Amino acid sequence: MNDTSRTDVKPGPAISLAGVNLSLGRGAARVHILKDINLHIGAGEAIGLVGPSGSGKSTLLMVMAGLERPDTGAVSVAGADLGKLNEDGLARFRGRHVGIVFQSFHLIPTMTALENVAVPLELAGVADAHERAAHELAAVGLGDRFNHYPAQLSGGEQQRVALARALAPDPAILVADEPTGNLDETTGKQIIELLFAGHEKRGTTLVLVTHDNALAKRCDRTVRLRSGRIETGVLREVATA
């Protein structure tokens, strides 16, 4: 595993949120989405983020990834205070330290699978970007799909490409927002196995938004949101065999 991309990561919690509040919308339509969020996630920990639709799970994930800025509170990820970074700094930080897997695959339709995975590596200045991309695609079972475009791939194959792209920079943090939401059950299980394998092999901190309680139980800890708040008394450590 190449750890050169993590040389500026400082020790401490992988993710720390303190007093985070976030509202979205304007005027009378403005809605208070996240309310006084305090959460600390250890390095290498797997967190299942659960709760009803509209509880703020995906928004919280976007805050952790630096894709949404809170109105108040502090967000620290991989030792960096995200509030001190401008937009360019946030983009560079995400490129080095945060891998993101969305429900909708967000692949670039005019690029092949190999090119899609190579993009974040090229942006990070990795010299052997295409070789690394090929290795990541082979690791998710797409060694024979390098030159296929997204439209030529099934939904499951597209999500494998998206997962390979997220893991290619060897991020400290991996966040996944309902990664099986657009897939059938069998394909979804395959993606989840690959997701957890990537997390366990690399020691990556994983935050997984899911509506599936059984899937959440595979994580080290479950955090439940309701109406924008973390429900107290339901943070459950999963017993290990």
N, C-alpha and C positions, 0 to 999 in steps of 0.2 A: 504494500500500500504506500502511495506517495504522499507524505505529509507536508511537503514543502508549502502547500497552500495555507497551512495552519500556523505558520511561524509566529504570527502576531496575535494568536488567540491566548488570552490570559486565563489563569486558573480561577476556579469559582463555579457558581451555578452556570449551566449552559444557557438558561433563559431565566430572567428575573423580571417580574412586573410588579410595580408598587404604585398603588393609588391610581390605576389607569381608568380613565373615563373617556368615552368617545361617543359623539353624536354625529349623525349623518342627515343630510337634507338641509333645506333652507327654510327660514321663516316658520310659518305655522306647520309646515310639513317636517320640520326637524324632529328627529327621534333619538332619544338617549339609548344607544345600543349596548354599550359596556359600562358597568356601574361599579366603581371602586374595586377593581380587580387587583388582587394580590396573589401572586403565584411564583413559586420557585421550582425549577426543573433541573435536576442534576445531570451532569455530563454522562452520556451513555444511557440515560433513562428513556423508557418508552412510555408515553402518556396517551391514554385514550380519552378524547374530548367528546363528551356525549351531552345530550339534552334535546328538548323538543325543537321542532322547526321554529326559527325566529328567535332562538334563545341567545344568539350571538356567537355561536361556535366558529363559523367561518370568518367573521369579523375579527375575533380574537386571534385566529390563525394568521390573518393578514397583518395584524399588529406585530405579532412575533416575527414575521418574515420581513418587516420593514416596508410593507406595501401600503399600510395605513398608519398615519400618525395620530396618536391620541391627543385629545384636547388638554388633558392633565395627566400627571403621573410620569413615572420613569420606566423605560424599557431597556434592559441590558441583554444582549445576545452575544455569546462567545466572547465575553469580556469587553464588548464595545457598547458605549452609551449611544443608542440610536438617535436620541434627541439632539446630539451634538453633530450629527452628520447632515450635510446638505443632500439634495437629491442625487447628485452625481456620486457623492460618497456612499450613500445608501446603495446605489446600483452596484458600485464596485464591491461593497461589503457582501451583498447578496450573491454576487457572482463567485466570490471566493468561499463563502461560509454557509450558505443556505441553499438547499435543494428543495424544489417545490414540485409536487405532483397534484394536479387539479382533477376534478371529476371530468371536465371536458379537456381533452388532451392538449390543446393549445400548441399543436405542431405547426410549423411553417409549411404550407401546402406546396410551395414551389421548390422545396428542398427535399432531398432524399433522406432516408432514415439516418444514414451516416452523417450527412451534413447537419441535420437537426441536432444530433448528439454532439457534434464537434463545435457548434456555435459558442456555447459558454466557455469552452476550452480556448477557442481562438480569441475570444474577447478578453480572457485572462492572460493571454500571451503565451500559452503553452505551445512549445515548439512541435511536439509530436501529437497535435490535436486529433488528427484523423486516425492515427494508430491507437490512441487511447479510446477514441469513440468506437472503433471496431472491436476492441477488447470488451467494452461495456455492452455493446449489442450482443456479442457472442455470449456474454454472461447471463443475459436474459432470454437466451434461446433464439436469437434472430441473426445468427451467423450467415444465413442465406438470404437476408433481406436488406443488405446494405444499400442497394441501389434502387429500392422501391420507394415510391412517393406515398405520402399518407393516404391518398385516395385509393391506392392499390393494396392497402393493408386493412385487416379486420380491426374492429374496435379493440380487441384484446392485444393485437400486435401494436396498435398505435399507443396504447397505454404502456406497453413494454418499452417502446421507444422513449416515451415521456419519462419513465422511471430510469432508464439508462442515462438520459440527459441530465436528470436531477442528481444522479450518483456520480457522474463522470468527473466533476471537479473535486471529488472526495470531500464533501461538505461536512462541517462539524454538526450541522443541524439539518434534519430532513423533516419537512412538514407535508402532510398529505390530506387533502380535503375531499372526503368521500371518493377515494380513488377507484372504487368498484361501482359507483352509482350508475354508470352507463353501460355496464357489462352484465352478461348473464351469470348465473350462479357459479357454474363450473369455471368460466374464464376469470371471474372475480376471485375465486379461491386461488387460482394460479398466481394472479397479480399480488395477492396478499402474502403468499408464501415467498415470492421474490422480494417483496418489500421488507418483510421481517428478516429474510436472509441477508439482505444488504445492510440492514441495521445491525444485526448481530455480528456479521463478519467484520464490519468496519468500526464498530463501537460508536456509531453515529447516534446522536440524540434524536428520537423520533416523537413527533406529535401528530397523532392521527385523529382526524375528525370523522366520526362514524355514527350512524343511527343503529348499528348492530351491536347489542350489548355483549353477545358472545365474542365478537371480534375485539371489543374493548377489553374484555377480560384477559386477552392474550398479552396485553400491555402490563408493565410493572405497576401502573397506577391508573385509576380512572378519576377524571375530573368532570363533574356534572355542572352544566350551566342551566339556569332557569331565569328568564326575563333579564338577561344581561348580567347576572350575578353568579358567582360560584357558590353552589349550595354547600353550606358547612355541614360537617358530620357525615359526608358521603365520600370523602376521599379514602379510597380503599386500596390498601396494599394487597397485591395478589400473592398468596402463599406459594412458595416454591416447593416442589416435590423433594 
